[in-house]
Structures are given as structure tokens and as C-alpha cells.
Amino acid sequence: MLAFLVAVMVACWSLNFIFGKVALRYWSPLALAAFRVELAGLIMLPIYLLFRSRKPPGAAAEGPRAGFDRRDFWTFAQLGFLGVGVNQICFTIGLNYTTVGHSALIIGMGPILIMLLARLQGLEALTVKKLLGMAIAFGGVIVLASEHGLSLRSGTLRGDLITFVGALAFALYTVQGKKVAGEYDTISMNAFNYFFGAVLVLPLAAYQVLRLGRTTGWSAVPWQGWAALVYMAGFASVLAYLIYFWVLRHMTAARLGAFGYLHPVLTTVMGIVLLGEKLTRHVVVGGGLVLAGVYLIESGPRENQLKANSIKE
């Protein structure tokens, strides 16, 4: 079940790269990012209310909480700010200003950032096999990204830096989320994150609504733009994040984060199938290294995972 859900999550986020490129043809980066966050919050609202109505009385006292605990106010505010606000906005804006190769390399740094942050906070223990797997997988990402060029040209530097900020925010989001993942059920966890994120991004969304209204931009957005927005909010945000936090309850942050290395590989394969891109040596070698690194990490000892899952703050 874990393997299947992780596969669905990776597929959703990899497709999000392609849908994001399509959406940016019709939306401005800020409008797309803001509307994605707000729409995801609206989608989460009925899911959360339906879940609360069907949760048996007393279940919250015996297991993960479904209701909001005011003691965790700042925790969810941070998670909403980092994982929903900063991460998704920086992903969208960075994607608009940088290349596919640069994005793949920077996103590939995410698992390493997660591992280091988790280690600094005492949530993970580093093993030789885990470090070696991370190094091999990251090497594969570099091979993939090198096909599109790795020089920091002025035209992509801005997008590179913005994308890195988003990757760092998601790494912090993962490590912070691990601390309360055992306290809340998956639906409540994501609902509170998106509710806080939607509130924080609301001023930006309102401004984009007014701006589009003044420039008659609404009528200029075709169905492809709306479909891409709905996918980014419903699948890449809601569905993928629900899976992410459910799996995070059963897997260490670094182990789950390692699957992020699969995104450049799967995105490249989708580009070949959907966009007619060529299968090159970079794709074969880089993809093979990524898969080998993830396998090495996943074949490591499970003791650290059990220890990490027992930590609650």
C-alpha cells in the first residue's frame, strides 16, 4: 500500500510540472500560484467537514485528533506558510523563469535538505548506506539536468534562486510536519495546513482577481488553462499532499523525501511520451542512477524509521 500510494504521489507531482508549464501559457505566475492555493483550500473544506461528520464519537480521544488544538496554532501557521504558501508560489514563479534542467537539479536537492534538517533536529540517524544512496541519486539528477545546460546564465538565475527557496521551504515543511504527523489524522492535518495557507495567500489572490477583472483576463483564459489549474489544485495539491502526510506517519522524513529524486526521471519520461522529446544517454544514465540510489536508501535498516515515528513534540 505504501509503495502504491508513493507511486501515485510521485506521478501527481511529476505531471504537475507539465500541467504547470501549460497553465503558465494562460495565467500569470502570481495569479496561478494564488488561485491554486485558494482552490485547494476550497476543495479541502468539504472533504474535512464530511470526514468530521463521519468520525465516530470518542474516536479523536483514542487516536489522532480530527479537531484543531489551539496549542498547535503556530505549528499549522508555519506549515501553511512553508508548505502551501512559500513552496507552491516559488515553484510556480520559478518554473516561469528557469529551464527544465535547472529545475530538475534544484528540486533534486530537496531530499538532501530534508535529510540534513531532520538530522539537525534529531529526527533521523544518518547511515553510510543512506548517504551513499543520496549521493548516487543526486548524481543521477545532475546527469539529467546537465542535458539542458547547468551554466548560471542571467536569464535563469532568478528562477533558480526562487525554485531553491521553494525546495528549502518544502524541506522545512516535511521536517516540521513529521513532528505533529502522529498527533493528527491525515485529512485534518492537510485541511489545517491549507486553511492557514489560503488565509495567508488571500490578499494576493484578491489582488489578482481585481487585476484580471480590470483587464478582461477572465475571458482570455481557455479551458486548457482552467483544466491545468484544477489539476494543480485538486491532484498535485490536495491528493498528493493527503498521500504525503499519510505516508509520513509510517516512514521517516528522509526516506520519504528520497522519492523526490524520481520526479525528474518521471517528468523526463512523460516529456518523451507526451511531448515527443528524444530518449538520450542522459535520460538512460541519469534515470538509472536515480533508481539505484532510491533502491539503496529503501533497502536500508528500518530501526531509524521506527525510532523517528515514535518521536512526538
Summary of the structure (lengths in Angstrom):
residues: 313
radius of gyration: 19.3
end to end distance: 27.3
largest distance: 58.9
contacts: 1103
relative contact order: 0.20
helix: 80%
strand: 1%
